[in-house]
């Protein structure tokens, strides 16, 4: 008889939801593949939380919804909005986890934070070849001005939008222009774990999933 893993997740925005869904599933499946015995990974479940609530309340609300829906692991996404994740973990992630632990009854207590540096768009640049394929350009990383480590870019969203402008500036004005909003889902679906593992923030997320598997006694 196989074990199962059910995962829920919340994100800062709708584009993050489209981008992270497959990445979450692929990460969990990657870890499950290396465990002893068969583990079935279900599709991640997006949990709607009150938009007007603060971050801690959103997480506790999601933890309760996760418990009620039989979800084992809750992934919580928040961008670092900085060159490191120290402040966001100190002032958001840790207080949210503490709030769950204070009243654990009826809440999913296995939390896996997703904290991209500086924002989730940096993960979109983890595979530059994939990015270039998706925007249909043969221009070099230097020409597109994306020739930096993704986590060293202060505003990766602006860099992506600039790359799109450069890649499309020679196209006829009447041709429909590709926008960044059209890139989140396809890149999220196609990007390989091996590419994401070049990012420290992703490695922390994967480590959190590995810890969750140990807590579930699925691995040692």
C-alpha positions in Angstrom: 0.0 0.0 0.0 1.4 3.4 -1.0 1.6 6.5 1.1 0.1 9.7 -0.1 1.1 13.4 0.2 -1.4 16.2 -0.1 -0.1 19.7 -0.3 -1.9 23.0 0.0 -0.5 26.4 -0.8 -1.1 30.2 -0.6 0.6 32.9 -2.6 0.9 36.7 -2.6 -0.7 37.1 -5.9 -2.5 35.4 -8.8 0.6 35.3 -11.0 2.5 33.6 -8.2 -0.2 31.0 -8.0 0.1 30.2 -11.7 3.9 30.1 -11.5 4.4 28.1 -8.3 1.7 25.4 -8.7 3.8 23.0 -10.9 7.0 23.9 -9.1 5.5 22.8 -5.8 4.3 19.5 -7.2 7.6 18.8 -9.0 9.6 19.5 -5.9 7.4 17.2 -3.8 7.6 14.5 -6.4 11.3 14.8 -6.6 11.7 14.2 -2.9 9.1 11.4 -2.9 10.9 9.6 -5.7 14.0 9.3 -3.5 12.0 7.8 -0.6 11.6 4.1 0.1 8.3 2.7 -0.9 5.7 4.2 -3.2 4.4 7.7 -2.4 1.6 9.2 -4.4 1.7 13.0 -4.7 -1.6 14.7 -5.3 -1.9 18.0 -7.2 -1.4 20.9 -4.9 -4.5 22.6 -3.7 -4.7 26.4 -3.7 -6.3 27.8 -0.6 -8.2 31.0 -0.8 -7.6 33.3 2.2 -9.1 36.7 3.1 -7.3 39.3 1.0 -7.8 42.0 3.6 -6.2 39.9 6.4 -2.6 40.4 7.5 0.0 37.7 6.7 -0.2 35.9 10.0 -4.0 35.7 9.9 -3.8 34.5 6.3 -1.5 31.7 7.3 -3.5 30.6 10.3 -6.7 30.7 8.2 -5.0 28.6 5.5 -3.7 26.1 8.2 -7.2 25.6 9.4 -8.5 25.1 5.9 -5.7 22.7 5.2 -6.5 20.6 8.2 -10.2 20.5 7.3 -9.3 19.3 3.8 -6.9 16.6 4.9 -3.9 18.4 3.6 -0.6 17.2 5.1 1.8 20.1 4.1 1.0 23.8 3.8 3.3 25.9 1.5 3.3 29.6 2.3 4.7 32.0 -0.3 5.9 35.5 0.5 8.6 37.4 -1.5 11.6 38.6 0.5 11.5 42.0 -1.3 15.2 42.2 -0.2 18.6 40.8 -1.0 18.1 38.2 1.8 15.2 36.5 3.6 16.2 37.5 7.2 13.6 40.1 7.8 10.7 38.3 6.1 11.4 35.1 8.1 11.8 37.1 11.3 8.8 39.3 11.0 6.4 37.1 8.9 7.3 33.4 8.7 8.3 32.8 12.3 5.4 34.7 13.9 3.0 32.9 11.6 4.3 29.5 12.5 4.3 30.5 16.2 0.7 31.5 15.9 -0.2 28.1 14.6 1.8 26.3 17.3 0.0 28.3 20.0 -3.3 26.8 19.1 -2.4 23.7 17.0 -5.8 22.0 17.3 -7.6 21.9 14.0 -4.7 23.3 12.0 -2.1 21.9 9.6 1.2 22.3 11.5 3.7 21.2 8.8 4.7 24.4 7.1 7.0 24.8 4.1 7.9 28.5 3.4 8.6 29.7 -0.1 10.6 32.9 0.1 12.1 33.9 -3.3 14.9 36.5 -3.4 13.9 39.2 -4.1 10.6 38.2 -5.7 9.3 35.1 -7.5 10.2 36.6 -10.8 13.9 35.8 -9.9 13.0 32.1 -10.1 11.7 32.7 -13.7 15.3 33.5 -14.7 16.8 30.4 -13.2 16.9 28.8 -16.6 17.9 31.5 -19.1 17.6 29.2 -22.1 14.0 28.3 -21.2 13.2 32.0 -20.7 14.7 32.8 -24.2 12.7 30.0 -25.7 9.5 31.2 -24.2 9.9 34.8 -25.5 11.0 33.4 -28.8 14.4 35.2 -29.2 17.9 34.2 -30.3 19.4 37.3 -28.6 22.1 36.6 -26.1 21.8 37.0 -22.3 24.0 40.1 -22.6 21.8 41.6 -25.3 18.7 40.9 -23.2 20.4 42.3 -20.1 19.7 39.2 -18.1 23.3 38.0 -17.7 23.4 38.1 -13.9 22.6 35.6 -11.2 18.9 35.8 -10.6 19.2 36.4 -6.9 21.5 39.3 -7.4 18.9 41.3 -9.4 17.2 43.9 -7.3 14.0 44.1 -9.5 13.7 40.9 -11.6 10.2 41.8 -12.8 11.5 45.0 -14.3 14.5 43.1 -15.9 12.1 40.6 -17.5 9.9 43.3 -18.8 13.0 45.1 -20.2 14.1 41.8 -21.9 10.7 41.5 -23.5 11.0 45.0 -24.8 14.4 44.4 -26.2 13.4 41.0 -27.8 10.3 42.5 -29.4 11.4 46.1 -30.4 12.2 45.0 -34.0 8.7 43.4 -34.5 6.0 45.2 -36.4 3.9 47.4 -34.2 0.7 45.7 -35.4 1.9 42.4 -34.1 0.6 41.4 -30.7 3.3 41.8 -28.1 4.1 39.1 -25.5 3.7 40.3 -21.9 5.2 39.1 -18.6 1.8 37.9 -17.5 1.8 35.3 -20.2 5.1 33.8 -19.0 4.4 32.8 -15.4 2.4 29.6 -16.1 4.5 28.1 -19.0 7.8 28.8 -17.3 6.5 27.4 -14.0 5.3 24.3 -15.8 8.6 23.7 -17.7 11.4 24.8 -15.5 13.5 21.9 -14.1 14.3 21.3 -10.5 17.9 21.1 -11.4 17.9 24.7 -12.6 16.0 26.0 -9.6 18.6 24.3 -7.3 21.1 27.0 -8.3 19.1 29.4 -6.2 19.6 29.5 -2.4 16.0 30.4 -1.8 14.7 27.4 -3.7 17.1 25.1 -1.9 15.6 26.4 1.4 12.1 25.6 0.1 13.2 22.1 -0.9 14.8 21.5 2.4 11.5 22.5 4.1 9.7 19.9 2.1 12.3 17.3 3.0 11.8 18.2 6.7 8.0 17.8 6.1 8.6 14.3 4.7 10.6 13.4 7.8 7.9 14.7 10.1 5.4 12.5 8.2 7.9 9.5 8.7 8.2 9.1 4.9 12.0 9.5 5.0 14.8 9.6 7.5 
